[in-house]
């Protein structure tokens, strides 16, 4: 286990330090419009534990999710203080969607729809599975509710996705799930 | 952790090299988002003054700080709820009573919000109020002296968060329980009987229009929710006060989940004019309560603390049509009233939209009884019936809203770390700017008044991280100043702040500056221990209590040689600053004092208590560099053993015949 963490950390250091060359302080004027995003994702910090975005980005099973989070411009928000409970569908979970769904959502014109779906996977508050109760509803960031069911130690969301792993992060917790949650129509 | 997570972590390792590219290389953060002419906009030339005073809450430092805007320069820290060793507030005998409570001396609090006094809904520059969130209190700071003039404790309350917001003519400053608790009756109940036994209260504290003195006019018993913030109505809604409440679920544990169960909580609308009439008509009843009321007398330079024993409580059961609940999505934090008084903005901190309520529609719904059930017996107004509109997709985590003078609103977004500007009439988003990082409150110049000044807006952020040179794990807080004079908000300054600013209010400097006093007139000093000239200095003994009536003037203390103090004596140094010259304070400190120093302003008297616990010679000196001979401004206190025959004597500039008792008193 320890080895695993060290290796991960090393990789993160490599990637971050390669950025250093590009981000030497620049005392130059830029217009306000140049920076629509706001968040801590650019903070250089190799000491702190990883936030939910960095944890997800470290997983080969979540490349689709991470790409989608970037496309939806949610990297910054999810790097902030939160706390967040992120239900993180695996690549396999995305593959279960009808063919072409993901490609379609990744198109610029569907950004709002993508944001809505991704925000349906995020709860503000940090909940491990022990704190979840059978029948509990949680109001997600997009405004929609999810329902938790808990039977024989198995935790399901909306009776469709099962939590297969839970990873704590610096600003919350990630629950890996095996299906994509689709927000109810508004 | 779920056992499956090991497998997941192994997967992490395999792919780690491909990790975390994300957006971290995107140039932004510290260098981004500065407009080209920013420097000239915030530059205040040496010797010139800032345009605004900004009164900023200090949060967990318990103080209030004053900054100049647009420069962001720190002008002063005003001690309010916490002791302040820097000037002896809470350490001097004169100021200790300011921190007295029904639980005795409470030397710290969490100062959350600011309310500058208003007349007709506009700043009048007389006082600034602040609330103590922990041990419920409200303080009033006098803006002539920039000193805490009064503190009143709030009984039947636990955690005073939705405070000290004021009505338009400063008729009242309010308080609301952040934590509901058992009110009256037996308080020793199981915590999990919350739903049966816990209640809230809101308090209306009357402010005397000439002296500013506060007294609790009445309290109103409410359902056991958590009151978060509040705002008074304006203009047409003048008679009303709006309190946001969360935890309508009435949870007593793990509120992180259990207080977020319902889709909507409430904004509680209170007709305070009606409450005032009920109070006058004898509808309330006096109930036992114990609370401190502390007043600083600037003529005596002394505070007094009085413990009050009862308070007038209104039970809404006996006072119909006084309280209505407005449904508001997801644990509303800010409830803010626009300058016209027509629109009430609720910021549900977990909501995906910002509802804007119409005062006119609220009145219609009340008149037509357009209700949607009841909450603890109170009518709930139908959401759709009182809604003006919803700001869609404003950002994540709306907290607070301020207003400019052009019909626009500015809402802080904690989760997405930005400020969103939107139009009140059509609830359309107009612009958004990032804040660094995770903004809490924001403040537009004159934002909560009927006539905001606009021009600048300040973000008070909760996370600082890399904004300034690092100083270890503990960092200053980060604020950003924005120019809001154009259509687009432009960040023009980033400045660190002390404590943890929650709310702040800024006022044009000319409304305060010319009233700021420079000295206290020595002839008006009525401190019972004042020595208004060196001829009045003396040292007196009463049992083991010794009083030193001392003066300070450039550059000596009188007396500066004091003998005849005995081990175990309690010595009070009453120091009067004889100077009558602006900015010539003197300080007083004595070796091994178990408290702090005192700073004494020109014409003022302050007292430091000192226990003579050991035999020896103890130097004292002036701590505030006052003159070329400041370093010479010093003296000695001689402490002899208990029962010593050294006579009490004191002098400056002359030596009486030496009395050397060393050989008789020192044991071999």
Interface residues (C-beta under 8 A of the other chain):
Chain A: X1 X3 X4 X5 X7 X8 X10 X11 X12 X14 X15 X16 X19 X22 X23 X25 X26 X27 X28 X29 X30 X31 X32 X33 X34 X35 X36 X37 X38 X39 X40 X41 X42 X43 X44 X45 X53 X54 X55 X57 X58 X59 X60 X61 X66 X70 X75 X76 X77 X80 X81 X82 X112 X119 X124 X125 X126 X127 X129 X131 X136 X137 X138 X139 X141 X142 X143 X145 X163 X164 X165 X166 X167 X168 X176
Chain B: X1 X2 X4 X5 X6 X7 X8 X9 X10 X11 X12 X13 X14 X15 X16 X17 X18 X19 X20 X21 X22 X23 X24 X25 X26 X27 X28 X29 X30 X31 X32 X33 X34 X35 X36 X38 X254 X256 X257 X260 X261 X263 X330 X350 X351 X352 X353 X393 X396 X397 X414 X415 X416 X417 X418 X432 X433 X434 X435 X436 X437 X438 X462 X463 X465 X466 X488 X489 X490 X491
